[in-house]
Amino acid sequence: MSEKTLKPFEGKLSGVIEIPGDKSISHRAVIFGSLAKGITKVTNFLDGEDCLRTVNAFREMGVTIQEDGTSLVIESEGISGLSEPKQPLDFGNSGTTTRLMLGILSGLPFFTTIYGDASLSKRPMDRVVNPLRQMGSIIDGRNDGNLLPLSIRGSKLHPIDYTLPVKSAQVKSAILLAGLLADGETRVTETTPTRNHTENMLKAFGADITSDGYTTTIRGKNNLHATNVHVPGDISSAAFFLVAGTIVPDSSIHLKNTGLNNTRTGIIEVLQKMGADIVIENERSVSGEKIGDIHISYSSLKGITIEGNIIPTLIDEIPIIALLATQAEGTTIIKDAEELRVKETDRITAVADVLNTLGADITPTKDGMIVKGKTQLHGGNIASYDDHRIAMMGAIASLITTNEVVIDDISCISISYPDFFRDLESLK
């Protein structure tokens, strides 16, 4: 446990910071670099605990990965060069590692056991296991393969035509990765678009993959070829400073080289609809991903309703959006976000508990929450729920409380943003 006490902040936030590399893209850069034959160089890699779980998994399977801070050099013989791990693979708290690796391990010619920490061991895996079993995967584990630890006996996979029952890029990606190892064409159809980093990177590494509307098709048994990847700044991490700049009086923050993939920019749309003073500059494309610089300033906000197709584009940002909503005039309603209940924790319950403890007026619902504003937050002792996004939300909330905020454990922040407090202090 690593408790942190945050004193009331008097002043404004100002300055320029560069957000660390995108967590989703960092995972995928390691995965595809390890599946591709040759040498892949990755820059601005997020060296947080989650992404390092993916690095360690491929090292256990024989891939040479040299790490120098936020730079990686991956040397691989390709898919055929992967070997059976000598021990079970520990995925820690990383749901992304788990679900994407299930797709890969299902089609490799060896046996693997995977496990994680207490939090990950409670998260549902049947959403990935069930379609993979339809492809011929042999997976066993607790609750008929719904919970870790799981064992995977690699087998010959056949393609499927699958419509996603949940709005999950992780499920989509797991099936596409399995499809890469299967004979024939695998098709995945979404009812609502989710983040498309997997599709973008598969194309960059030479996979035979096409998208038509909401359907993505991948042809299996197509070798990947090494390429270099620059990881943009993580919009999900940037969201904490975007909200801070909006709710702390007289603040003005500039965030450089931030990812602006249109499947991830729901937070920007919400800020604009609520009345935030936000400007995007220097937009460009790097390694197949759109990036740019974001300037945010203190603003008067109004409550809105957030629902429907925008939800997958901001699902990880909803905790910090809830804090934003406490400082908006009127009521903000968040709907269609039931996916929050199966994240690192039940984030609907956690967000309401933490912010209500600090003085907010939030009513949790089955698929979201109702936030009444504008409220003065007063401080208090809060739980992180061992969830990095809840802990960072609490830290940003402390910037506008009248009394100190004590967070029971901030160690989980290292999962996605090891230097979070350093960057926060640089703006004070």
Secondary structure by P-SEA (a helix, b strand, c coil): cbbbbbccccbbbbbbbbbcccaaaaaaaaaaaaacccbbbbccccccaaaaaaaaaaaaabbbbbbcccbbbbbcccccccccccbbbbbcccaaaaaaaaaaaacccbbbbbccccccccccccaaaaaaaaabbbbbcccccccccccccccbbbbbbcccccccaaaaaaaaaaaaacccbbbbbbccccccaaaaaaaaacccccccccbbbbbccbbbbbbbbbbccccccaaaaaaaaacccbbbbbbcccccccccaaaaaaaaaaccccccccccccccbbbbbbbbcbbbbbbbbbbcccccccccaaaaaaaaaaacccbbbbcccccccccccaaaaaaaaaaaaacccccccccbbbbbcccccccccccccccaaaaaaaaaaaccccbbbbbcccccccccccaaaaaaaaac
